[in-house]
Amino acid sequence: MEQLRQIIPTLFLMLLYCCNGPNKQRVETKPKVDNLDLSAINGLSKTEDGIVYFSADNGITWKNASRGLPPTVSIGLGGVSASLNLLGLATKENGVYLFNFKDSVWVKIPADQEMVNGNIGALTFYKNDIYVGTQYGGVFFSNNYGKSWTTKNTGLGNLTVRKMTEINGQLYVGTNYGLYAFNESSNKWELAYGQHAMQVNGISESDGNIYLATNQGAFKFAVTNLMAYQGILVITTSERKLSAGMTIKK
């Protein structure tokens, strides 16, 4: 879908409220410098007040694309996902919304109450199926656009799922117990790297390597051999001290 390919690189999600819900203080979305409203520079109307904005020209102009979403929603940092065919948001209150490009509207798909109660955070699409990660209930899976949901937690050492992504045909999840990869043959998760103290908050791929952002620093892995990793700069902080070091293991 050509339209989706154009929008995905410059999809901008504007969280009007903090991730814990609408009772938090509103986030200022139009910064000013010397009384100059920068929203005009970014192609945003002063009166526009949306949640999601699209840009098809590398950020020169932005279009409010929030139709179909509630006035306020809580979205985790991993709650936006896109594939060649699907664009979705995972909201903590209502579950998953998919974007209908024909009508330019977000459409809510059915949600499982157990999934919502688990505090939805992460979302990804894998082989056109929908995967949702939660804080308390692990991974939920649907292959029929939300008509039914099942858990996929076999093998996980921890049910707090912070990030989900697909890299080179492999599905990964970041948990409080490290990085897990899904084995389709055995239908279970296998620990790729980490231990009980490692929170994996970010997963990214570049030039054949996987990069992890964790509470223990950043780590770099070859996609073909996750267990042979090379640690990169690790920075730790205490109340009055900042220290950095290099960890390398082959």
PyMOL commands that set and color helices and strands:
alter all, ss='L'
color gray80, all
select helices_A, chain A and resi 2-10+113-117
alter helices_A, ss='H'
color red, helices_A
select strands_A, chain A and resi 12-13+32-33+36-37+52-54+63-64+75-82+87-91+95-100+105-108+120-126+129-134+139-142+150-151+161-167+170-175+178-183+188-193+200-206+209-214+217-222+225-231+234-237+242-245
alter strands_A, ss='S'
color yellow, strands_A
deselect
rebuild
show_as cartoon
